[in-house]
Amino acid sequence: MDITPVRTDADHRAALHEIERLWDAREGTDDFNRLEVLSTLVDAYEAKRWPIADLDPVDTIKADMELNGRTLTDLTRIIGKSRATEILKRQRPLTLAMIRNLHRSWHIPADRLVGEYELSV
């Protein structure tokens, strides 16, 4: 297995291309092992190259929605219609029940949802 470190953007592009080629590899095969190693290298490079700033709970929800193609309707199914809009507009704080539901349903780490944030008045 001739895998090299991902140190440059060119290395990153090449690794992503190889990951795409290997995407459907069966677990336990050499291709799957290669996919797993390349994915780890790409994750490490991306974390170093493009670090994600700490987001407050509302921005965490918004980022998760954008990243996963979720809509306001999806959020309302978890925390309620009027509540979802109020949360996103920062008019109401998240409750413990909302945090638990978001964690359970969308797998957002609970510690990302419990931080303090400013409410709009």
N, C-alpha and C positions, 0 to 999 in steps of 0.2 A: 504494500500500500504506500504509494509515493505521494504523501500529502505534505504540503509546505505551509508555513505560517501565513496568515492573512495580515499583511502589513500595509498594503496600499489599496487605493480605490480599484486599481486594475486587478489586484489579487482578489478583492471582494467581488467584483463582477464575475471573474472566472469561477470563484467558489459558488456563487449563486447559480451560475449556469450549470455547474456540475450537480448541485443540489436538485435543481429542476429535473435534470436527466435521471437522477436516482430516486425521485420522489416516491415511486410505487414499489420500491425494493421490499422484498419479503424479509421479515424479522429473522435473524439468525444467519443471513447470508453475508458474504463479503461486501456486497453493494450496500446492504443495510448498515453495516459497521462503518463503511466509508461515509455514508449519509450522516450518521450520528456524529462522527468526528468533525466533518465539515460544518455541520450545523452549530456545533459548539464553538468552533473557531470563528464563524461568522457572527454569532451572538457576542462573543468577546470583542471582536473588532468593532461592531456597531455600538456597543456600550461605551467603548473608549472614544470612537470617532464622533458619535452623535449622542452624547449623554442627555438623558431626559431629566429636566428639572423637576423638582418635587412639585406636584400639583396639589391644590387643595381638594377637598372632597367633591365639590361641584365640578371643577375642571376634570377631575378623575372620571366622573360619570360621563361628562361630555366627550372626553377622549375615548372612553370605552365605546360609547355610542357610535362615534365616527369610525373608529377602527374596525368595529364589527358590523357596521351597516345597520345599527339599531335606530329606531325612530322614537319620537315622543310617545306614540301609541304603545310601543314595546315597554317603555318606562312606566306608563300609566297602568299597565297590567301588573306591575310589581308593587308600585307604591300609591296608586290611585290617581285619578285624572287631575283634579284640581291641585293635589299635592305635588305631582310631577312638575307642573308648570311653575308653581311657587318655588320649588327647590331650585330649578334651573334658572329662575330669575333672582335667586338668592333672597326671596321674601320670607322663607321659612327654613328652619334648620332641619336636618335629617334627624329622624328619631331612631332609637335603638332598633325598633321593629323594621324600619326601612333599611337600615344598614344590614341587618341579618338577612332580609329578603334579597337585597342586591348581592350580597356575598353568596348566598345559596343559589340564586338563579343565574347570575352572570359571572360568578366566580371572581368577583373583584375582591382583592385582599381587604379584609375588614379594617386593617390598620390604615389603609388609604382613605377610608370613609369616616373615621372617627375624629379627624383633626378639626381644629377650630377654623372658622372662616367668617368673613364679614358679611353681614346681611345688609341688603339695601333697604333704606327706610323710606 
